[in-house]
Amino acid sequence: MRAIRIVTSHEDGGDTKKATTQRLVLLTMPVPKETPGTVLVQIKAVAINPSDAANSRGYFPHTTLPRTPGRDWAGIVVSKGHILTGQRVFGTSGRHMGFTFDGPSAEYCAIPEAGLVPLPRSISFTQAATLGVPWTTAYLMLKRVAVSSTDVVLVVGSSGAVGSAACQLAKARGCRIITAARRQFADIDLSEGPGAFGNISTMTSGPGPDVVLDTVGSPELMDLALKSLRVGGRLAYISAPKSYNAQFSFDMKSLYRTEKSIVGCNSLQHDIKEMNDILRELAPSFGSRGTYSMPDPDEITAVGMDRALEMYEQTFMIGV
């Protein structure tokens, strides 16, 4: 089978003196063997998330090499004699798949049974592969800051994959949503710079939002969002700069006097069962008759494995 591999420079015949150099290659490998508790899946679609691209560049110290990366996937169970054989399934990773054991960026993958979610017929393989990390991350953000139906929620980066999911999840809980993105159709157009948050008091009739869900990871935007929160407000964020200093400072006196909270959310601190239990909960609400919308198949850029390395590079450059 063909597989994307993160390797060190000497593992495909390169210079052993540069063994610490990490890069991505397309290799032909044996089909993986099942181990107790895993199921062999023929992979029909796999996403390239920003975290996958960052993993290929060495941004996650717990990754062991060589490794097949990948977190979000969809496919068909092909294990012989298994109760799920022939069924359509999809899933996402926790801390380990794609990092300390091989992920789904291959034609076949041995996946833990806890990581298998039944795939509704109304969802294509390609659509399913786009759901895992964005939706489970957004779910964790809402959970970590205890979003309730009475909250006014500001979503920074609302046009992105995680931001869009966060908007839909919060709306389904009855929240009022304020969108912020580099788009004119957003409630707050971030392309306007520091002045973009100038009307937030008017939008919230004075006090500011109860919750900020920051999916961008810009210290400048995070500072503006934190200052916009009402007394007792909560800010959750999921990202930080990769290309420059990621330090963020705030006024300690102001923070404690206004009882605001800053909460980090990282899906890689959770195991594969927990992440896929979230998908199991959400899956029935996707599709044409569901609560949540997802990209149409023709809106998704799908390429063959021969272009996968190119797409990893593009995703990394966009995510930096």
QUIVENNOR-V457611 format. One record per helix or strand of 3 or more residues. SS is the DSSP state (H for helix, E for strand). FROM is the first residue (numbers start at 1). TO is the last residue. If there is no record, write none. Layout:
ss=SS from=FROM to=TO
ss=SS from=FROM to=TO
//
This chain:
ss=E from=2 to=8
ss=H from=16 to=18
ss=E from=22 to=28
ss=E from=38 to=46
ss=H from=50 to=56
ss=E from=73 to=77
ss=E from=88 to=91
ss=E from=108 to=112
ss=H from=113 to=115
ss=H from=125 to=129
ss=H from=132 to=144
ss=E from=152 to=156
ss=H from=161 to=172
ss=E from=176 to=181
ss=H from=190 to=203
ss=E from=211 to=214
ss=H from=219 to=228
ss=E from=234 to=237
ss=H from=252 to=257
ss=E from=261 to=264
ss=H from=267 to=269
ss=H from=272 to=283
ss=H from=297 to=299
ss=H from=305 to=319
//
